[in-house]
Amino acid sequence: MSDGKIHIPARKKELVTTEQVVKVSPEAYNALVEIYNESSCSMKQIASLLIINSADRVVYDKEE
């Protein structure tokens, strides 16, 4: 799909209001470390910024 969006399968999970640990792949972690090494922000801040700023690019592919 070449519409510039990030396509992922849809599902339901309840939102949380407290901190929660999320595991990522080694490749994602290494990309985060590369950004961290060039930044003055914490890894948590960087990961949060990346997720929040890319969330509007996600398209949910719902099975019908």
C-alpha positions, 0 to 999 in steps of 0.5 A: 500500500503506497499511500504513505500511511502505516497499515496495521490490523485492527483490534480492541484493547483498553487504554491505561492511565498509569505507566505500562511497560511495552517490549519492542524488537531489537531493531526498534530498540537499536533505532531508539538508541541511535536517536537517544545518543544524538538527543538530550531527551530520555529514551521514554520521552523519545519513544513517547514523542515518536509514537504520539507524532506518528499515530495520525499516520496509522490506518486500521485494516479492519477485517469484514 
